[in-house]
Each structure stands twice: as structure tokens, then as C-alpha cells.
């Protein structure tokens, strides 16, 4: 079977998709259900329809584009990723898995291949937590990890509940219907940039993911006492920002002391009230991201951070309320799908490395639905979620080619 990737066409499509952004190039900002997100969705849907795929959308906006196989009743083989993008990010995160997945299907069509199982491209809604504070929204609902109460419970940072915002974007119906019926998919593979430096540093073209880190997210609200910056003496202060600074350092210490390089923790959001230079901060809200490939080790970090919050609140005479936004289990990739990717690399004489994903992805939740694995390609400097994020056309072509071979193999199982 002669599978050829049209990398010039794919590169042009990635560039066109990047043009749908609220920020000027090279920065990308495409928040879920924004005007630019809806335009980007329309563009990708058009490409899928041009490829002869059957396209449908569910109540939260997950989009499914299917190449119907000779056994349409059999569970399908799926691939895909997301196209929403955090503010000031890059053009390859998620989009390589969507447009690369589409090109893999088109390459198989051009080769004359006929799938037994249907092949389905999935474009997941809101992998990024930017708008609703919770990542992998679409895949969580597909996996049954969220119930329909999230429609009123989740509120956007710029206003509106999930139900209100999705309805205004044209996605209606009960969220309970988003959950995938048992046996919908026989396997799932996600193509993605590594978002780390290993493949580039080792000059290895392909990474095959065997496990995906377990994420947890916390929101900590510190309440102190405000006052005039010149009038309140230092011994009498209950400065919420000073307490928050100690929590930030405690988060760093918890990750550094875990004993594993796979432990990471970040304070990515700090909102200070009232936010004036001559007023002592009375309230600070932090949002914390904690990840590890080992659930027990991740939870030990979580416990250490919560203990630090409670101890410093007593010592600094402030209150520290801790809210766990999500706490997910790590995902193990399926050996059969991993071997399909490895076999494809062997056929193409492309070296590969088995590795873990320290970032989490929609694959984390697809693994609850179907046997799942991920395919990584190198990105320059390991940089991601920045405007200078970059994956070369050669790297994208290699990943798309391996994906196409793996999809072909899995569709015949």
C-alpha cells in the first residue's frame, strides 16, 4: 500500500486554521465558542465534507467526521484532537492531531485502501480550560466523567453558564446524550506535538506514548484584611498576597521534593483584590495545576499543598479556602494500539521512543471508552502554549504517515 502525505496541502491548511484568531500572528487565541472558534470549526467541517466524510455534531459541539467502512456496524477506529487554543499560544497544539488526522484519512483514500471498520475523525470541544476552568470538557462528557449538571454548574470566565454559551453557539440538546454508547470505538489514536524536548534532543522522529500523567487542579481563595498601605503597621497586617506568595513557593517545593522528575506543579493564575499599589491586598485567588504519572505520588503533592495552606492560614491570620476543581487518574495506553504504532514505525524505518506524556490530553478520557494510545512528533525546543511553538513540515508528515498506517492496521482488526 503506497501512502503519500501531501504535506504542502496540510501545511497550508494549518496556516489557514491559524488565521482564525483573536490575536495577530504568530500568536493564537481561539477560546471555545468564541467567534473565531466557530469560524475555525466551520472551516474544518468544510474540509471534512470535501473529503466525503459524514459529519455530525453533538450537544456540546464535539464534531465527528466518518469514513464509513465495509462493516459499518462494527465499532469504529477513531483519531483526533482539538482546535481551541489558549490566549497567546501557538498554531500546532491540537491542530496537528485534527488536520493531520484528516490528511491521514485522505491519504488512505488516495491509496485505494478500503477500511473494514469505519474511520472517524473527532474534533473535541474545549480541551483547554480557558473558558470554563475545566480541561477536556468534550471528552469528559463523552466518557461519562461529567454529568449534565455541569451545564449549569460550569460558568465562563467572561460570563454565562456552559448551557447558555453552547446554546448561543448553536449547540443544543441534553448533555447526557453526549456520552458515548459502550462499544462505539474499537480504538483511538491521537497525534500530537510532544510539548517537551526529548524527541528533538535525541533526534528521534516519533514518540509512542505508553502512559498519560494524572492532573489535578485547585483553586485557593485567601482572605486577609485590606487597608491603607501607609497607615497599617507591619505587625498588624493580614496581607492576603504575602500568604499567597508562600503558597506559590509551597507548590514548587511539593513538586521538587517528590523524588520523581515526572512530578510537576504550577501556579498559573493569581488574581489580587483590590489591585491598587497603595492598598494592602485583602483577597487573592490562585489556581494550581499538579501532574504526575503516578497517582499516589500526585496525591501526596496534593496533600502537602493543602497542609501548607492550612498551616500558613493560622500563622498569618488569614483564611485559605481550597477547592478541588478536578482530580483525574492517570491513563495507561493500550498495548495493542501501542504495538500498531510501533509496527507502523518499523515498516517505514522510522526510529521511535516509548515515553510518557506529562501533559494530559483528550486521550486521557478516551482511554475510558476505548483502547487508546498517543503518537508524538518533535517540537522545536520542546516549546508549547507560546507563539513560537513550532513543528517542522517533515515532523508533521512523519507523524501523519505513521498515523495513517496505524489506522489502516487497526481498521482491519
ROFILO-840121 format. One record per residue: x, y, z of N, C-alpha, C, O, CB in turn. Coordinates in steps of 0.2 Angstrom, whole numbers, plus 5000, padded with zeros to 4 digits. Each point is the difference from the previous one (the first is absolute). Glycine has a CB too. Layout:
N
XYZXYZXYZXYZXYZ...
! end
This chain:
413
500449945000499650065000500450065000500550015004498649935002500950104989500450064999499650065003499550034997501049934993499750075016499750055004500450064999500650005002498849925006500450144989500350064999499750055004499450014999501149954990499950085015499750065004500150064995500650024999499649925013499350104987500150064997500150065005499650035002499649934989501450045010500250055006499950074998499950045004501049875000499250114990499950074998499350025001499950055003501049944988498649975007499350015001499950005008499650055002500149894987500650015014499850005008500350075003499750025004500349854996500650154998500350065003499650064998499950045005501249914994498650054995499650064998499450005005499750055002500749954986499349945013499450005004500150015007499650045003500049874990501050085010500250025007500150075000499750035005500949864997499750144993500050084999499350035000499950055004501249944990498549985002499350035000499650005006499750045002500349934986500149975015499749995007500250055005499750035004500249854993500850135003500350055004499850074999500050045005501049894996498750094993499850064999499350025004499850065001500749934988499249965013499450015005500250015007500149955004499249984988500850135009500350025007499850075002500050054996501049875002499050095009499850075002500750045001499950065002499149895004501650024993500650035001500450004993499949954996500150025016500450084986500350004994500649955000500349985005499550144994500349854995500649955000500650035002500250064999499249884991501150015013499949935000499649985006499949935001501250064994498650055010499749985005499349974998499750034995500950065013499149864996499449984999499550005006500349995006500249934985498950115008499549995006499449984997499750044996500950055010499149864996499449974997499649965005500149945001500550054987499150055016499649975006499449974998499750034995500850065012499349864996499549964998499350045000499950045004500749865001499050094989499450034999500150084999499550034999499949885008501250114992500150074998499850014992499949944997501050085012499150044989499950004992500549974996499849974995499650145008501249904999500649974996500049925001500149974995500550135007499249875004499949935000499449974996500149954997500350065015499150034987499549984996500250004993499849964996499350085012501250014990500350014993500549944998500049974995499850155006500649865004500549954999499649935000500249964996500750115010498649924998499649944999499749994993500049954997499850065016499950054985499750004993500549984995499949964995499350135009501449944996500549984995500249935001500149964994500450155007499649865005500249935000499449954998500249954996500650085013498649994992499449964998500050004992499949954997499550085014500850034986500050004993500549964997499949964995499750165006501049875002500549964998499849935000500149964996500850125008498849905002499749935001499549984994500049954998500350065015499350044986499449984995500350004993499849964996499450105011501349984992500449994993500349934999500149984995500150155005500049845006500349945000499549944999500249945000500850115007498449974993499449955000499949975006499749945000500650044989499950055017499849975006499350025003499850064998501449945005498549965000499350015003500150045007500349975005499249934989500350165006500150045006499450015004499550014998501450054996499249945013499550015005500350045006500650005001498749904995500350135008500250045006499549985005499449984999501150114995499849915012499649985006499850065004500150064998500449835003499250115005499750055003500550055003499850065002499249875001501650054998500550045003500550034994500550035002499449915009500050034983500450034995500549954997500450024996499450095008500349835000500549954997499849994993499449994999500849965013500350044983499849994993500349944998500649985002499450144996499649844998500249934998500050004993499450014997500249945014500950034985500049994993500249934998500649985002499750144997499349844998500149934999500149984993499650024996499749965014501249984989500149964994499749935001500349965003500750114993498449925001499649945002500449944997500150004994498850065006501249895004500349944997499649954998499450014999501450015009499449924989499649954997499649965006499549974998501450024993499350025015499649975006499850065004500250015005500449884995498950154998499850065003499749995007500050055004499850004985500049895013499749985006500649995006499850005006499149964988501750035003500549985005500250065003500050064997500449854996499950095014500350065003500550034996500449964997499449995014500250114988500550044996500750015003500049995006499050074989501449955001500750035002500050075000499850034994500849875001499650145010500050075000500750035001500449975003498450025002501250074993500650045001499750075001499550024998501349914995499750125009499850075001500350035005500449985004498549994991500950105006500350045005499550065001499450004999501849964999499150105003499650065001500350064996500550004998499249965014499850094987500350064997499950065004500250054998499549904991500050055017500050065004500750015003500449965001498450025002501450084998500650025002500050065006499650044999500849934989500050025016500150055006500250064997500450004995499849915014499750154994500350064998500750005000500449985004498650085001501349984990500750004998500449945000500549995003499450115003499849854990500349934999500250004993500150044996499249915013500849984989500349994994499549964995499549995002501750015003499149994989499549974995500049934999499749974996500550134998500249865010500049934999499749955005499949954999501250084995498850005012499749965006499349984998499650054999501250015009499149884991499349974999499950004992499749954998499950105013500650014986499850004993500349954996499849984995500050145006500849865000500449954997499649935000500049974995501150095008498649935003499649945001499450004996499749954998500850035013499250084988499450004996500150004992499749964997499850115013500949984988500150004993500549954998499949974994499950155006500649855004500549954998499549935000500149964996500950105010498549944999499649944999499650004994499949954997500050055015499850064986499750004994500449994994499849964995499550135010501349934994500549984995500149935000500149974995500450155005499649855006500149935000499549964997500149954996500550065014498750014991499549974997500050014992499849954996499550065015500850054987500050024993500649964997499949974994499650145008501049885001500649964997499849934999500249974995500650115010498849895000499849934999499550004994500049954996500250035016499450074988499550004994500450004993499849974996499350095011501449984993500350014994500449944998500149984994500050145008500149845003500449944999499649944997500249954998500550095011498649974992499649944997499849965006499649954999500950064990499750005017499849965006499350005001499750054999501449975006498649924997499350005002500049975007500149955002499550034986500250075017499949975007499549965001499450004998501150115006499649845001499449965002499650035006499450014999501349894998499750125008499650045005500050084997500550024997499949905013499150114992500050074998500650045003500249985006498550024993501550054998500550055003499750065002499750034995501349924998499150085013499650065002500550055003500449985004498649954998501050134995500450065003499550035005499550024999501250004990499649995017499650045005500450065002500650005001499049895004500050174995500350065002499650025007499450015000500850034987500249965018499750005007499950075001500450054999500249855005498950125000499850065003500450025006500049965005498950034990501550075005500250025006500549965004499949985006499150084995501549924995500649965004500350055005500249985005500049944985499950145008500350055004499550025005499450014999501350034992499549985015499650025006499850085000499850025005500649885001499850134989500050075000499350035002500050055004500949954987498649985006499350035001499749985006499750045004500249974984500149935013499649975005500449975006499749975005499450004987501550045008500449985006500149925000500349985005499450125001500149864989500149935000500249984993499650014996499549985014501549974990500249984994499749944997499649965004501450094999499049934991499749944997499349995001499749955002501450005000498550114997499350005002499649954995499649965003500650165001500049884990499649964995500249935001499549965000500550134992500649895009500249935001499749975007499949945001501150084991499050035013499849985007499249984999499849955003501050125003498849974990499349984999500049944996499549965002500250164999500749874994499949944996500249945005499749944999500650124990500149945015500249955005499649995006500149955003501050064993498450035005499650005005500350025007499849985005499649934989501250135005500350025006499750075003500250025005500849934990498550085001499650055002499349994999499849964995501150125003498749945007499249994998499750074998500450054999499649865010499450084989499750064997499950065004499950064998499549864995500750075014500050065004500650054999499950065002499549875006501150054988500550054999499850054995500350065000500549855001498650084996499750054995499950075004500050054997499549864996500250085013499950065004500550015005500150065003498749924996501649975003500550015005500650044998500350045003499349855002500650094989500650034997499950074997499550014996500949885001499950165005499950074998500650034997500649985002498650045007500750014985500650034996500350065004499750035004499849934986501250055009500350055003499850074997500050055004501049884997498650074994499850064997499250005000499750044997501349984996498749945012499350005001499749954996500249974995499850155007499449865000499649944997500249935003500549995000499350094990499649885011500249935001500149964994499950034994499349985016501149934991500149964994499449994996500050014993500949935013498550054997499449994996499850074996499849994994499849925014500550144995499850074997500550014994499850024994499850035017501149944990500550014995499949964994500150024994500750025015499149894992500049954995499450024996500049994994500649925012498850104997499450024996500150064996499750004994499649955015501050104993500150064996500549984994500050044995499950045015500549874991500449984994499749954996500349984994500750045013498349964994499749964996500049925002499849964996500450124995500049915015500149935002499449995005500150025006501249974991498249975002499549995004499949925001500249964997499250155000500149885008499949935002500349985007500450045002499649934985499749975015500349985007500749985000500249974996498650005007501650065002500749985000500049925002500649974999499750155005499249854999500149935001500049964994500349945000499050085010500550014984500049964994500750004997500249974995498750065003501650015005500750014997500449935002500449984996499650155005499849845004500449945002500049954995499449984997500350045015500849954986500149954995499749935002500149985006500950084990498649915000499749935002500649955000500550014997498450024998501049935010500649945000500149974994499549984996500150005016501050014986500249974994500050044994500049984994499649925011500450174996500050044994500650004996500050004994499350085012501349914997500650004997500449945002500049985006500050154994500449844995500449955001500750025003500449965003499049974988500850135007500650035002500050074998499650034996501049865002499950155005500150074999500750025000500449975005498550055001501450024990500750024999500050084999499650024996500749874999500050145010500150084999500750014998500549995003498650035006501050024985500650034998500150075003499550045000500449894989500750085014500150065004500750025000500549964999498550025008501250094993500750025001500149985007499649995005500350114987500849885009500249985007499950055006499849985005501049954989499350135004499950055006500649995005499950015006498850004992501849965000500649995004500649994995500050004994499349955015501350054994500650004996500449944998500550004997499650105009499649844997500449944999500149984993500549984998499049985013499950044985500149974993500550044996500449984996498449985005501250115000500450044996500749995002500550004996498650085003501049925008500749995003500349944998500649994998499150085011499949874991500349944998500049984992500249954998499450015014500150094985499949994992499749944998500249964996500850105003498449935005499549944998499450034997499750055003500849885007499350054985499450034996499349985003499650044999501149964991499349955014499349985002500049985008500549965002499250004986499950065015499949985007499349965001499550024997501250085007499349844999499449965001499950005008500449985004499849954986499250105011499850015007499849945003499549974998500250155000500549865008499849945004499650025006499649965003501449984993499050125006499650025006499950085000500550044998500049865009499050124996499850085000499950025007499749975004499850024985500950065013500050025007499350025003499550024996501650035001498949945009499450025004499950075002500550025004499549865000499650164994499950075002499550015005499649975001500750064988499950025015499550035005500150085000500550024998499649875009499350144994500050075000499750035007499449975002500550034985500450055016499750035006499950074999500350034996500349885011498950114996499950085001500050015007499649985004499750034986501250045012500150025007499850075001500250044996500749885005498650105003499850065001500250035007499849975005499250014988501550075008500350025006499650075002500050044996501149905001498650065009499750065002500450035006500149965005498850004991501350105003500450035005499650075002499449995001501749964995499350105005499750065002500350064997500650015000499149955011500050084985500250054996500250065005499850005006499649964983500850105007500250065004500450044996500349984995499549965016500350124992500550054997500749985000500249985006499050114997501249914992500649975000500550045004500549975002499349994987500050105013500550045004499850005007500450025005499850054986499149925011499850015006500049935005500050015006499350084989500749855002499949945003500749985002500449984995498549995000501350025011500749985002500149934998499649965001500450135008500649894990500249934998499849955005499849954998501250104996499149965013499849955004499249985000499849955002501250085005498750024991499249995000499749984993499449995000500650105009500449894987499849994993499849934999500249955003500550134993498749915000499849934998499950004992499550004997499949995014501250024986500150014993499949934996500349965001500550145001498649904994499849944997500649984994500149944999498750095004501550024995500549994994500649975003500349964997499250134996500749935013500649975003499949935002500449964999499950155006499149874997499849935001500049964994500249955000499150095010500449994985500049974993500749994997500149944997498850115001501649995004500649994997500349945004500449964997499850165001499749875008500249945003499749944997500449945000499850125011499249944988499749944997500349994993500149944998498850095008501350024990500349994993500649965002500249954996499350154999500949925009500749975002499949925003500349964998500250165004498949885001499949935003499849954994500149945000499550115011500049984984499949964994500649974997500149954998498850125000501649985001500649984997500449955004500349954997499750174998500049895011500449955005499749945000500349955000500050145007499049904992499749945000500249954994500149945001498950115005501049994988500249964994500849985001500249954998498950114995501349995009500749995000500249945005500549974999499750154998499449875008500249965005499749934999500049965005500150135003499549904987499749934999500449944999499849955001499350124994501549955002500549944999499949984993500449954998499650025013499650064984499949984993500150064996499750055001499649855003501050094990500050054995499350014997499950054996501349935002498449975002499350004997499550045004499450014998500849884998500050145010499650045004500150074998500550035001499549895009499450124989500050074998499450035003499549975001501150014988499550095013499550035003500150084998500650025000499349895010499550124989500150074997499450045003499449985000501249984989499650105013499550055002499950054994500550044998499749955014499350004984499950034993499650065000500050044995500249865000499450115011499650065000500050035007499949965005499349994986500850125010500050035006499650074999500350044997500949915006498250055000499650065000500050035007499949975005499449984986500950125008500150045007499550055000499950044995501349945005498550025006499450055001500350055006500249975005498949954991500850145003499750044995500450024994499850034995499550015014501449954992500450014994500250075000500150024994499449885000500750135011500350075000500650005003500149975006498750084993501749994999500750005003500050035007500449985004500050044985499150025013500050035007499549975005499850035005500650074990499449835003499549975004500249935002500349964995498850115000500949915011500249935002499549954997499450015001501250035010499749914985499549954997499649975006500349975004500550014986498550025009499649975004499849934998499849955004499850165000500449874990499849944997500449984994500250044996498649985008501449924996500449974994499749934998499949965005501250114999498949924990499749944998500649974995500250034995498650005006501449915001500549964996499749944997499549975002501450075006499349944986499849944997500749964998500550024998498450034997501149895007500649955001499949944996499449975000500850085011500349934985500049944996500549965002500650015001499050054989500249875011500549955003499949944996499549984998500450075014500749924986500049944995500549955002500550025002499050064989500349865008500549955001499849944996499449994999501050055012500049914987499849944997499849955005499749954998501150074993499449995016499849955005499550045004500150055003501149904997498250015001499550035004500150025007499950055003499349894989501150015011500250005007500550065002499950045004499949844997500750134994500450055001499750074999500150055003500849874993498750084999499650064998499650025006499950065002500049914986499749995016499650015005500450025006499850045005499449884991501450065005500550025006500150074999500150045004500449854997499750134992500150084999499450045002500050055003500849924988498650005007499450035001499950015008499850065002499749894988500650005014499950005007500550055003499950045005499749854995501050124997500650045003499750074999500150055004500849874994498950104996499850074999499450025004500050055002500449934986499149975013499450025004500350015007499750045004499549894989501250035010500350015007500350075000500050035005500249844996500250154994500350065000499550065001500150055003500949904990498550045003499550055000499750015007499950065002499849914986500149975015499750015007500550025005499850045005499549874992501350075003500550035005500250074999500050045005500549854996499650134993500150085000499450045001500150065002500849914990498550005007499450045001500050025008499850055002499649904988500850005014500050015007500650055002499950045004499649844998501150114995500550045002500050074998500250055003500549854996499050114995499950074997499350035002499950064997500949914994498849995012499350035002499650024994499750055000500849995011499549924984499650004994499649945000500149955003500750134991498749925001499649944999500249984993500250044996498849995011501149904992500249974994499549954998500049945003501250094999498349984993499549954998500349964994500250044995498950035010500949874995500349964995499449964996499649965004501550035002498950024988499549974996500349954995500450034996498850075005500749844999500249954995499650014993499449975001501149955008499850104986499650014994499949944996499549984997500950135002500249855001500049934997500649965003500550035001498950014988500549905011500549955002499949944996499649965002500550095010500349944983499949954995500549945001500650025002498950064990500449865006500549955001500450004993499850024995499449915012501450044994500449994994499749954995499649965002501450075005499249984987499849954995500549964997500650024999498550064998500849855003500549954997499849994993499449994998500849965013500350064984499849984993500049934999500349965003500350154994499049874998499849934999500649974996500250034995498650005005501449915002500649974997499949984992500450014996499849945015499250034987499849994993500150064996500350004994498949915010500550154998500150064996500750025000500250034995498650005008501549975003500750015000500449964995500550034996499450005016500049914988500449964995499850014993500450004995499649915013499450114990499850024994500450064998500250014994498649955007501350095003500450064999500849984999500350024995498950055011501049884998500749984999500149964994500550014996499649985016499449974986500149964994500050054994500449994995499049915010500250154995500050054995500750044999500250014994498550015008501649995004500750035000500549954996500450024997499350055014500249874991500549954998499950004992500549994996499549945015499450074987499949994992500350064997500249994994498749955008501050125001500350064996500750015002500350054998498650005002501449915004500750015002500150065004500550044999499949894991499150095014500150065004500149995007499649965003499650104989501449965011500149985007499550035005499750064998501549944999498749975008499550035005500249985007500549965001498650034991500650055013500149995007499450005003499550044999501650025001498849895005499549995004500150055006500550015003499349874994499650165005500150055005499350015003499549984998501550084995499149995012499350025004499950074998500450044997499849885012499150094991499850074999499950045007499649975004499949994985500950095012499950035006499450065000499750025005501549964997498750044992499450034998499449965000500149944998500550154996498849935007499449954999499650034994500150064998499949915014499649984985499750014994499349975000499849975005501350044989498550005001499449974999500149925000499549975002500050134992501149885004500149935001499949975007499949945001500950074989499350035015500049985007499349975001499949965004500950135000498749944993499349985001499749964995499649955001500250165004500549894989499849954995500349935002499749954998500450144993500449915013500249935003499549975004500149945001501150104999498350005002499549975004499549974996499549965002500750125007499849944984499549974995500249954996499749954998499950165002501149894998500249964995500849995001500350045003498849994989501249915006500750005000500350054996499950024995500049865006500650165003500350064998500750015000500349965004498750095000501349984991500750025001500150074996499650024997500849865003500250155002500250064997500650004996500549955001498950115008500749984986500650004995500250075001499750054998499949864994501150105010500350075000500550014995500349954997499650045015500150074986500550024995500450065003499850035005499549944985501450045008500450055004499750074999499750024994501349915004499150125007499950074999500650045002500349975005498450014997501450074994500750045001500050025008499650045002500449994986500649955015500150025007499649975005500050025006500450084989499149865003499549975004499550065002499649995005501249935000499250134992499650065001499249994998499949984994501150095005498649945005499350004999499650055004500250035005499949854992499350145001499550055003500450075000499950045004499649875003500950104987500350064999500050024993499949954996500850035014499350084987500050024993500549964996499949994994499650125009501149885000500649974997500049925000500549974998500150135005498849874999499949934999500149984993499750044995499549965015501249954988500149984993500149935000500449975003500150144995499249864996500249934998500150004993499650044996499749915013501350024989500250014993499549964995499749955002501550075002498750004990499649964995500349935000499549954999500350154994500849895007500349935000499749965006499849944999501250104995499049995012499849965006499249994999499849955002501150115005498849994991499249994999499949944995499549965001500350165002500649884991499849954995500249935003499649964999500750134992500249915013500249935003499549985004499849945000501450095000498550015005499549985004499449984997499649955002500950135006499349964987499449994996500049934996499549965000500350164999500849874999500149934996500049945005499649954998501150114994499649955014499949945005499349995002499749955001501550085003498450034997499350005002499649964994499649965002500650155005499949914987499749974995500149925000499549964999500650154994500549875007500149935000499749965006499749954999501450084995498950015012499749975006499349994999499749955002501250105005498850014991499249994999499849954995499549965001500550165001500449874993499949954995500049935003499649964999500950114992500049925013500149935004499449995005499749955000501650064998498650045006499550005005499349994997499649965003501150115004499249964987499349994997499949934997499449984999500650144998500549845003499949934997500049955006499949944999500750094991499549995016500049955006499349985002499949965004501250095000
! end
